[in-house]
Amino acid sequence: MKNVSKINPKGKYYKDVRKLCGPLLQGRVLVIDPSIGSTSSLPGYAIYQEGFLLDSGTIFTGGSHL
């Protein structure tokens, strides 16, 4: 993964990221981390509104990831 601070503004990566910025910074985004499926790992979530974190946490699955 590239360090975004070192992305060339005239390069392909910058253009690709730039295309996605509008929806991410103007709307609401739900991010799900499904975890690795082990008994010591829980899935997580984060909710962003216009680029600001609204809420985040873990999702308790009742002891089963199935």
Secondary structure, DSSP 8 states (H G I E B T S, - for coil): ---GGG--TTSHHHHHHHHHHHHHHHSEEEEEE---S-TT---EEEEEETTEEEEEEE---TT---
